[in-house]
């Protein structure tokens, strides 16, 4: 597995490239989820999750973001996955 640790790479996130290029990152805490619950906005809170797609797909042209579970929708974690496409 190759880890791109280039310091010019917009932050501390490292992209891994190998034959299987999907790398999951299960998140069990979400600030947006907590705030939405506290202020009673769970009905519209899932809209905040769309920012993840915008961020990751503008981070680098070869990065694709996917997710099938979210805390905001009642799952026990968010299953973020990044895919490197050539």
Secondary structure, DSSP 8 states (H G I E B T S, - for coil): -EEE--TTSSSS--EEESSS-EEEEEE---HHHHHHHHHT-TTTGGGGGHHHHHHHHHH-TTEEEE-S--TTTT-SSEEEEEEE--
